[in-house]
């Protein structure tokens, strides 16, 4: 693999790592807001919050997986 390819891989990995951290942060914030709201959330708001948290965790895993695949190619 040439220097150009290594540089592109590194840049892509950094971008995915930053994206992963952002998604994990959003998931944690969603969970924290749900815990802070407690019983004041309606059932619909609670379900929406759980789904949003799940979506962010999945997106974080996608970014992590992309980095892992890139490293093993």
ZINORZI-V403986 format. One record per residue. N is the residue number from 0. RES is the residue in three letters. SS is DSSP state (2 for helix, 1 for strand, 0 for the rest). OMEGA is omega in whole degrees, -180 to 180 (* if undefined). Layout:
BEGIN
N,RES,SS,OMEGA + N,RES,SS,OMEGA
END
This chain:
BEGIN
0,UNK,0,-177 + 1,UNK,0,-180 + 2,UNK,2,180 + 3,UNK,2,180 + 4,UNK,2,179 + 5,UNK,2,180 + 6,UNK,2,179 + 7,UNK,2,179 + 8,UNK,2,179 + 9,UNK,2,179 + 10,UNK,2,178 + 11,UNK,2,179 + 12,UNK,2,179 + 13,UNK,2,178 + 14,UNK,2,179 + 15,UNK,2,178 + 16,UNK,2,178 + 17,UNK,2,179 + 18,UNK,2,179 + 19,UNK,2,179 + 20,UNK,2,178 + 21,UNK,2,179 + 22,UNK,2,179 + 23,UNK,2,178 + 24,UNK,2,178 + 25,UNK,2,179 + 26,UNK,2,179 + 27,UNK,2,179 + 28,UNK,2,179 + 29,UNK,2,179 + 30,UNK,2,-180 + 31,UNK,2,180 + 32,UNK,2,178 + 33,UNK,2,178 + 34,UNK,2,-180 + 35,UNK,2,-178 + 36,UNK,2,178 + 37,UNK,2,-176 + 38,UNK,2,-180 + 39,UNK,2,178 + 40,UNK,0,173 + 41,UNK,0,177 + 42,UNK,2,179 + 43,UNK,2,178 + 44,UNK,2,-180 + 45,UNK,2,179 + 46,UNK,2,178 + 47,UNK,2,179 + 48,UNK,2,178 + 49,UNK,2,180 + 50,UNK,2,178 + 51,UNK,2,178 + 52,UNK,2,179 + 53,UNK,2,179 + 54,UNK,2,-179 + 55,UNK,2,178 + 56,UNK,2,177 + 57,UNK,2,179 + 58,UNK,2,177 + 59,UNK,2,179 + 60,UNK,2,177 + 61,UNK,2,179 + 62,UNK,2,179 + 63,UNK,2,-180 + 64,UNK,2,178 + 65,UNK,2,178 + 66,UNK,2,-180 + 67,UNK,2,179 + 68,UNK,2,-179 + 69,UNK,2,-179 + 70,UNK,2,-176 + 71,UNK,0,179 + 72,UNK,0,*
END
